[in-house]
Amino acid sequence: MSAYSPAGYNALNQGIERLTVNLKTPQGQATLHQQLGQADLLLTSFRPSALGKLGLAWETVHVRYPTLSLIAIVGAPGSRAEEPGHDLTYQAENDLITALNLPATLYADMGGALMASEAVLQAVLLMRQTGSGSCIEVALSEAAAHLALPRSWGTTLPGTLLGGGHAGYCVYPCLDGRVALAALEPHFARSLCAVAGLPWRGAGMMQEPATRQAIASFVALQSRQDLQTLSVQHDIPLHTLSNE
């Protein structure tokens, strides 16, 4: 990561003491085991076979360091842990790729990082309770699957309330950019309709094509600054964006 995203690498490692060793050499192995002897936890991101070649398989590590925990980040869980993959393939596996577009961010990697932090806390608490280290596997494919749950439930599929079916929960073009509207709850939707000049007829009107068209026409004539001002004045959840 330091090679292709120096800024990201530095941000993620800010405040962390870094020690670089070659684990394929005796000197590197000696340095690592010196550190493991005084550590609470080992966090890895290798396939199981690679860990085994480095002498870091859980069975080996646990015998040598009984109180040390291992958080093993892998691509896919269990028997699939040896499969090649990356953030992009795990998102594709969970239907998070649209057409031929690359995803906006590394959802599986970042979600996996959060899951790994939870696993660290779990391992530390278990060690305090039992006096023994534990091994917890964190699979990036499962992180992507977790983030994809709303889609698998049908919550964000096209035409649903959160998939464009609610006129107050959409992205619209405005005079000098775009606006992401999130007036989902009735009191927010009512405020949006009021500023757009639409008589309030109840929450059901937000799923009518005519309401969507009226809001789109209103927003199209507003600048980003106008919309931000309306948001503050009328308590409407929105965020404006450029067209870039």
C-alpha positions, 0 to 999 in steps of 0.5 A: 500500500505504501507504493500505490497509496502513500497518503493512505498508508501514512494515514492508517499508520499514523502514531504507530511504531513500524518495524520492517523485517524479512520473515524469510530470513533467520534474522527477520524471524528472530526479530518477530519472535522477540516481539511476539514474546511480549505481545498480546496479539498478532494481526496477519493478512496472509493465506493460511498456507503462507502463514504455515510456511512462515511458521505462524500457523495458529497451532504452532503459534499457540503452543509457543505463546499460549496467551497470544491471540491471532487475528487472521484476515483472509479473503474468504472464510474457511475452506475458501481462504486459499482462493485468490481475490481482492476487494473488487471481487468480493464486492462483485460476489455480493452484487455491489458492482454496477454495470462496468463501473468500479466501486467508489471506495474499497468497501470490503477492505474498509469493512473488514478493517472494522470487523478486525478491530472488533475481533481484536477487542473480542480476543483481548476480552477472552484472554482476560477471562480465560488466560488463553489466546484465541484465533479469530478469522476475519474474511473480507468477503464476509465484510462485503456480504455484511455491507450488502445486506440491505441490498439482499433484503431488497431494501435498496433495489431499484424502485424500493423506497431507498432505491429511488421509489421515494421522491424525497430520497433521491439524487437530483440535478440542480442548477450548478451540480447535484443534490442528494436528498434524504427527506425520508421520514414524513416530517422531512418529506412534508418540509420538502414538499412545502418548499417545492410548493406541493400541497401535503397529501400524506406520505403516500404521495412521495411514491407518486411519479408526479411528486418526483417530477415536481421536486425534480423541476423545483430542484433543477432551478436551485443553486447548491447554495440555495439548497443548502440555505433551504436545508438549514431554514426548513430542516431538510436533510440534503447534501449538494455535490458538484458534477465532477 
